[in-house]
Amino acid sequence: MSTRAPATDLPIRFSEVAILAGGVTVLDCISITFSAGAPTVLIGPNGSGKTTLLRAAMGLIRPARGRITWDGSEVSPPTRRAIMFQRPVMLRRSAAANIGYALAAAGAPRAERAKRTAGLLSLVGLQALAGRPARQLSGGEQQRLSLARALARDPAVLFLDEPTASLDPAATKAIEDIVRAVSTRGIKVVMATHDLGEAKRLAGEIVLLHRGRIIESGPAHSLFAAPTTDEAKKFIAGELLV
Amino acid sequence: MPENASALHLVLTGDPTLFAIVRLSLIVSLSATFIAALIGVPLGALIALTRFRGREPVIVMLNALMGLPPVVAGLAVYLMLSRSGPLGSWGLLFTPLAMVIAQTVLVTPIIAALARQTIEDLWLEYREEFAAMGVGPLRRVRTLIWDARFSLLTALLAGFGRAAAEVGAIIIVGGNILGFTRTMTTTIALETSKGNLPLAIGLGIVLMFIVMLISTLAWGARRAGERFSG
């Protein structure tokens, strides 16, 4: 991973976007812009559309209505974007080979791969486990490896879907430290989480989703301090949004 | 029983007749498995990774052909290679090559069907990560075949086991000619009917040893896969 000047692909702009799945509207009338800067955190209950929004922003899902543009263009191969799924799938090879594979897929020169693999393993604290089959790593280690694999693409924008779900506090802290580190280096992080505490710790901006719509969005400190909608007030107060 | 003692003696002393038969059997079955793998693995991968009209009937047919009766396969190859058949002019009937062809017909659907299932399962697991990593089509196929290699090896061993143990197809197209097309299974059938039990039992012991060896190798392949690849 390298420190870089402002990213390409940004801003990512959603204009009146609707996404359907099996005839059901998963996202409806979404208009939002992701710009360079501090992490944007998507919060909301299960089924609110966080994952779908991340996938659409990554370019893995096409909208049924509306437009998504990356730096003004509707067609943008995801060469400068990377995503870490909630349940990442490890390839059947070692931890180091998983990263080497992502580097090869991203077109990294063969001569650079070993050095970059070592650097990424070190960044996520897995250098001692480089040779271990990736599927034999613990849940937290697999999440970190998945993050390293995403970073192997040298992304300008990094999408993280519930990266700490079901991890213990130590593993959660390890992931959050990496997220802060990559954000500091200029990578735009867009992340979905259930965990309000995590959102408070990491977010520069917050987007609250409910039933496929954006309920409220804005700077994290003001949204947490003074939510304006009833749904946001309830969610931030820890009440159930159903 | 004296037959058992004589059979063991044949095996342990390396009886030349017995081992010539074993050698021919292994050459025929290994050749058939090799050719079936060259056809079956790419065919299975193609069906697993492409979507086309009639794909599901093709999969059902392929799975059904795993149970193709050897005598039917033998009959089909016989009709192709017999003097009046479309390939009769090649003069292959009652040769080891005809037996290789018949066993290839039997084994290819087994390898193709198992490879299709294996690669498709892995593809369903990997496809989102492939999309996220921007992996191109050729690299995807290479990765899937490589990552599924231990399961595919098990499929090849299953195919070889089927080839080595079958008798119906090769007796029809090979003719069971002494010293030329006589294999372990056809010899066992013939010698048993003649009452020459020591040779039949000796070959049975060798055949069982091979079957057990295949099972052990298949188990070892899976264990190695779990250990080295996860």
Chai-1 contact restraints between the chains, C-beta under 6 A:
chainA,res_idxA,chainB,res_idxB,connection_type,confidence,min_distance_angstrom,max_distance_angstrom,comment,restraint_id
A,L60,B,A131,contact,1.0,0.0,6.0,A-B,restraint_1
A,I83,B,A132,contact,1.0,0.0,6.0,A-B,restraint_2
A,V89,B,E125,contact,1.0,0.0,6.0,A-B,restraint_3
A,V89,B,E129,contact,1.0,0.0,6.0,A-B,restraint_4
A,R92,B,D147,contact,1.0,0.0,6.0,A-B,restraint_5
A,R92,B,S229,contact,1.0,0.0,6.0,A-B,restraint_6
A,R92,B,G230,contact,1.0,0.0,6.0,A-B,restraint_7
A,A102,B,M133,contact,1.0,0.0,6.0,A-B,restraint_8
A,A105,B,M133,contact,1.0,0.0,6.0,A-B,restraint_9
A,A105,B,G134,contact,1.0,0.0,6.0,A-B,restraint_10
A,A105,B,V135,contact,1.0,0.0,6.0,A-B,restraint_11
A,P133,B,S229,contact,1.0,0.0,6.0,A-B,restraint_12
A,P133,B,G230,contact,1.0,0.0,6.0,A-B,restraint_13
A,A134,B,G230,contact,1.0,0.0,6.0,A-B,restraint_14
A,R135,B,G230,contact,1.0,0.0,6.0,A-B,restraint_15
A,Q136,B,G230,contact,1.0,0.0,6.0,A-B,restraint_16
